[in-house]
Amino acid sequence: MAIASTDPPTISVFADWLHLLDGPRQKVFAEIVEQENWSRLFKLLTLSLFLSGAIVGARLTIEYLLTDGPKSVLESQLALMFLIVGAMLATLYNGIARLFGIALTLPKSFFIILSLGFPWIPIFSCIDVVPSLPPFKLQGIIFLLSHLVLIKPIFNFIAGVKSVTGCAGWRVAVSIVLPIIFFMFLVVYMFS
């Protein structure tokens, strides 16, 4: 049995995933966020979990996961955990955005964070797996340099909030970068 087929629904979910990796410039982002399209968001989450599972060796069929997106998401503890963390991040960012004068509803925050965050789950999983691979030359350097990829989702999120709210780019950037810097200093302080 093939892991994935080439039928149009499967291809469209892969296309959504690839377009959202590029950020909010693609019309897929606007369609998901503006319409608050739960079905597409669930299918994107399911695909992201499927691809992450492929990286760590889980064998699943994409047809099962994509046939009934909401049902498969609601039956998965991991998928529900991602939705809950997404809701927590959306609530937190929504409060921060208001401090910076950015008019953004909580549902829009939720859809922006998840539609731009889900495509990066498999890539983060891949980065996380690098240290556990059999040793090879430059493994440490590759692991460190691979973390540079983490910059792209931040820029995507800034562009996504800016495109949805029409707010000034500097205001959006500060509302996102300052909490990230604060969190990084907090982590360094806690573990030093």
Secondary structure, 3 states (H helix, E strand, C coil): CCCCCCCHHHHHHHHHHHHHHCCCCCHHHHHHHHHCCHHHHHHHHHHHHHHHHHHHCCCCCHHHHHHCHHHHHHCCHHHHHHHHHHHHHHHHHHHHHHHCCCCCCHHHHHHHHHHHHHHHHHHHHHHHHHHHCCCCCCHHHHHHHHHHHHHHHHHHHHHHHHHHHCCCHHHHHHHHHHHHHHHHHHHHHHCC
